[in-house]
Structures are given as C-alpha cells and as structure tokens.
Amino acid sequence: MDFFKYQGTGNDFILIDDRAKTFPAADQAFIERLCHRRFGIGADGLILLQNDPDYDFRMVYFNADGAEGSMCGNGGRCIVRFAHDLGLFDSETRFVAVDGEHLAMVSDERISLKMSNVSGIDDRQGLTYLNTGSPHVVCFVDDLESFDVVAEGRAIRYSEPFRPGGTNVNFAQVTDANTMFVRTYERGVEDETYSCGTGVTAVALVAHQQLGMSAPVFIRTIGGNLQVSFNQQAESSFDSIHLIGPANRVFAGTITV
Ligand SMILES: N[C@@H](CCC[C@H](N)C(=O)O)C(=O)O
C-alpha cells in the first residue's frame, strides 16, 4: 500500500489515495501504529482521499491515536495539495469532510482553505471555547516561549467543562497589532503540535472579538506562518473564513506491515 507524507506548517500527515476504498479504516490500532514516531511512519494524523459522487473528493481524518477525528484545517490544506498533485483539479476545488463542504484554491506557494462558519464563542468556567470544525479553547499568555504548553494544555483538555470529548487548547501571545504567536496542545495527538489549523482559526476569531484585531490576522506557529481571513456576521458569528498557508509533500513510501 502506497502512502504520501505531507506537512502544513509542521503539522504532518500520512495521505492515502483510498479511491478504491480498500484501506482498513476501522482498524484503529493499525492507524495508530502508522502514526507512531518510532514503530511507524510517524505523523500527527492520517488522511484518506476517497471518491464522492457530489464532490471532487472526500476527506476522512484520523488523529494519531487512530480514532476518526473532527475537521483538520492543516490536514485539509495538505489533502488539497495531494489532490492537486494527483491531477484531480486545476486551481480550485470543492470537497467534503466530516464538517461538510469546503472550497479551496491552490497557488504555487499557498493553499487557501474555506473553513466552516462559526456561530458562538462561549465562556466555560472562565475559558474561551469555540468550534471551528474541531473544539478549541483559546488562552492569552505573556511569555509563550517558555510556557509549559503540554502540562497546561493537557490539564484543560481533560478538565470537567470539556468532558467527555475533550478539546484542543491554544495558547496565544500578541506580537504586534495584527499578529499572534500560537502554540497548541492537540486532542488525539495528546501533545503539542507544530501548528493546528482549526486552532489558529479559533485564535484569530477570538483575537478579533476580544482584542479588536482585523482580518486577515497573521499567526506565527513553531512550524511556520498562517493567515486567517473572515467576515463577522454578528457578535460571535463568522463566515467567509479562510485558512491560508503552505502545504507540501515531503516523501512517498510503501506500507509493508
Ligand atoms: N491538527 C488539526 C486538528 C485535528 C483535529 C484535532 N486534533 C481534534 O481532535 O479536534 C488542524 O490542523 O485543525
């Protein structure tokens, strides 16, 4: 079975062309092993590209723990680059994922992915929570470089307000009038990732609502730079949300296990 490794600002994924629908998608232990950084290929997640009668393709996402996940923004940008590399479309595409329809545009350097609309930014026991296709908490901190993202993120991820499903946790620091530095603890990876697309999208919307930042918000992550544009419909409702940044193939290989 052939696989392709892609990364989007350091969030890395195993991509499988599963248009024949032969991949063992129900085998959580197998997917977890493929994502394992020592016993497998190593990745934050695994993504299947499947046929769909109404779209250019269907995206099925699995977290590194092998369980099928919610929407993955960086994975969405990577599967768009993968589909373009496969010759499935020229410059614009329309695909379907767990949270519905997505449009995307490809340029040489960047992928612009239209995210699902967001309605509602909640306060859960003093923590800011919203869903951008995946659930996210957003916390503003002062010295993010030295912040213990894993310990602090894990504590929130498993805390009572977010049971039973948990949440991803983003820590953000203002670096200038329209730029944030963001680090993310990711549910289902159960570690800090180099970036999280639905996470930086959540941070951008909260930065607009609470700090007055205007679209597009520029986000620096450990893995690279992203941009989030959006339209605010009402107090905490947003549409025309686009996650913009690079996504590239790293290598290809064959699964023999
Ligand atoms: N890295 C992804 C988020 C993937 C899903 C997340 N781990 C979850 O389980 O909610 C992204 O780029 O959005």
The ligand as a Gaussian input file, in Angstrom:
#p B3LYP/6-31G(d) Opt

LIG

0 1
 N       -4.365000      19.472000      13.505000
 C       -5.730000      19.680000      13.114000
 C       -6.770000      19.356000      14.186000
 C       -7.074000      17.906000      14.111000
 C       -8.196000      17.505000      14.979000
 C       -7.916000      17.769000      16.452000
 N       -6.714000      17.086000      16.891000
 C       -9.094000      17.265000      17.232000
 O       -9.132000      16.078000      17.559000
 O      -10.007000      18.073000      17.482000
 C       -5.930000      21.035000      12.482000
 O       -4.980000      21.472000      11.784000
 O       -7.021000      21.617000      12.607000

